[in-house]
Amino acid sequence: MLIAIVFIAELIIAYHVISWIIKVDRKICDLNACVRVFNPLAETCMQYVRCVTTTLTNKVKKSIEFIRIQKSKFITKTLITFAIYAGLFLFKLKKIKIRKIGNLVGAIRDIAVDLAV
C-alpha cells in the first residue's frame, strides 16, 4: 500500500513538472515569435544609430579642424597687429631717431640670425 501511495505521489509531481515545462515552453515560443518580429526592426535601428554616430564623428572632426585653422589665423593676425602697433609706437617716440630704430632692427636681425644658427 505504501508503495502505491508513493507511486501516485510521484505521478502527481511528474504531472505538475510536465505541465510547468509545457507552460514555460509556450511562453518561450511566444517570446521567440516577438523576437522574430522585432529582429528586423532592431537591425534597422542599429544601422541608423551606426550612420548617425559616423555622421556625428565626422562633424566633430571637421569642427575641431575648423577651430584649429581659426586659432592659427587668429594668432597670425594678432602677431601682425602687435608688430604694426609696436612699429607705430616706436616711430611716434620723439626721443628715438630713425637711425636708432635702424640700429635696433639690425640688432634684432643679428640676434635672430645667431639664434637660428
C-alpha positions in Angstrom: 0.0 0.0 0.0 2.8 2.4 0.9 4.4 1.7 -2.5 1.2 2.6 -4.3 0.9 5.9 -2.4 4.5 6.8 -3.2 3.9 5.9 -6.8 0.8 8.0 -7.0 2.6 11.0 -5.4 5.4 10.6 -7.9 2.9 10.6 -10.7 1.2 13.8 -9.4 4.6 15.5 -9.0 5.6 14.4 -12.5 2.3 15.7 -13.9 2.9 19.2 -12.3 6.5 19.3 -13.5 5.5 18.3 -17.1 2.6 20.8 -17.1 5.0 23.5 -15.8 7.5 22.6 -18.6 4.8 22.9 -21.2 3.7 26.3 -19.9 7.3 27.6 -20.0 7.7 26.2 -23.5 4.6 28.1 -24.7 5.9 31.3 -23.1 9.3 30.8 -24.7 7.7 30.2 -28.1 5.6 33.4 -27.7 8.8 35.4 -26.8 10.6 33.8 -29.7 7.8 35.0 -32.1 8.2 38.5 -30.6 11.9 38.4 -31.2 11.5 37.3 -34.8 9.1 40.2 -35.4 11.4 42.7 -33.6 14.7 41.5 -35.1 14.4 43.3 -38.5 13.3 46.5 -36.7 16.3 46.2 -34.3 18.7 45.7 -37.2 17.3 48.8 -39.0 17.6 50.8 -35.8 21.2 49.7 -35.3 22.1 50.6 -38.8 20.5 54.1 -38.3 22.4 54.5 -35.0 25.7 53.5 -36.7 25.0 56.1 -39.5 24.2 58.8 -37.0 27.3 58.0 -35.0 29.5 58.1 -38.1 28.0 61.4 -39.2 28.4 62.9 -35.7 32.0 61.8 -35.5 32.8 63.3 -38.9 31.2 66.6 -37.9 33.1 66.7 -34.6 36.4 66.1 -36.5 35.6 68.9 -39.0 34.7 71.2 -36.2 38.0 70.5 -34.4 39.9 71.1 -37.7 37.9 74.4 -38.3 38.8 75.6 -34.7 42.4 74.7 -35.2 42.6 76.7 -38.5 40.8 79.7 -37.0 43.1 79.6 -34.0 46.1 79.7 -36.3 44.6 82.6 -38.2 43.8 84.5 -35.0 47.4 84.0 -33.7 48.9 85.2 -37.0 46.6 88.3 -37.2 47.3 89.1 -33.5 51.1 88.9 -34.1 50.9 91.1 -37.2 48.7 93.6 -35.4 51.1 93.7 -32.4 54.0 94.2 -34.8 52.3 97.1 -36.6 51.3 98.8 -33.3 54.8 98.3 -31.9 56.3 99.9 -35.0 53.9 102.8 -34.8 54.7 103.2 -31.2 58.4 103.2 -31.9 58.0 105.8 -34.7 55.9 108.1 -32.5 58.5 108.3 -29.8 60.2 111.7 -30.1 63.4 110.7 -28.4 64.3 107.9 -30.8 65.5 108.9 -34.1 65.2 106.9 -37.3 68.8 105.9 -37.2 68.4 104.4 -33.7 65.4 102.4 -34.9 67.5 101.1 -37.8 70.2 100.1 -35.4 67.6 98.4 -33.2 66.2 96.5 -36.2 69.7 95.5 -37.2 70.5 94.2 -33.7 67.2 92.2 -33.6 68.1 90.7 -37.0 71.6 89.8 -35.8 70.1 88.1 -32.7 67.6 86.2 -34.8 70.4 85.0 -37.2 72.5 83.9 -34.2 69.6 82.0 -32.6 68.7 80.4 -36.0 72.2 79.0 -36.3 
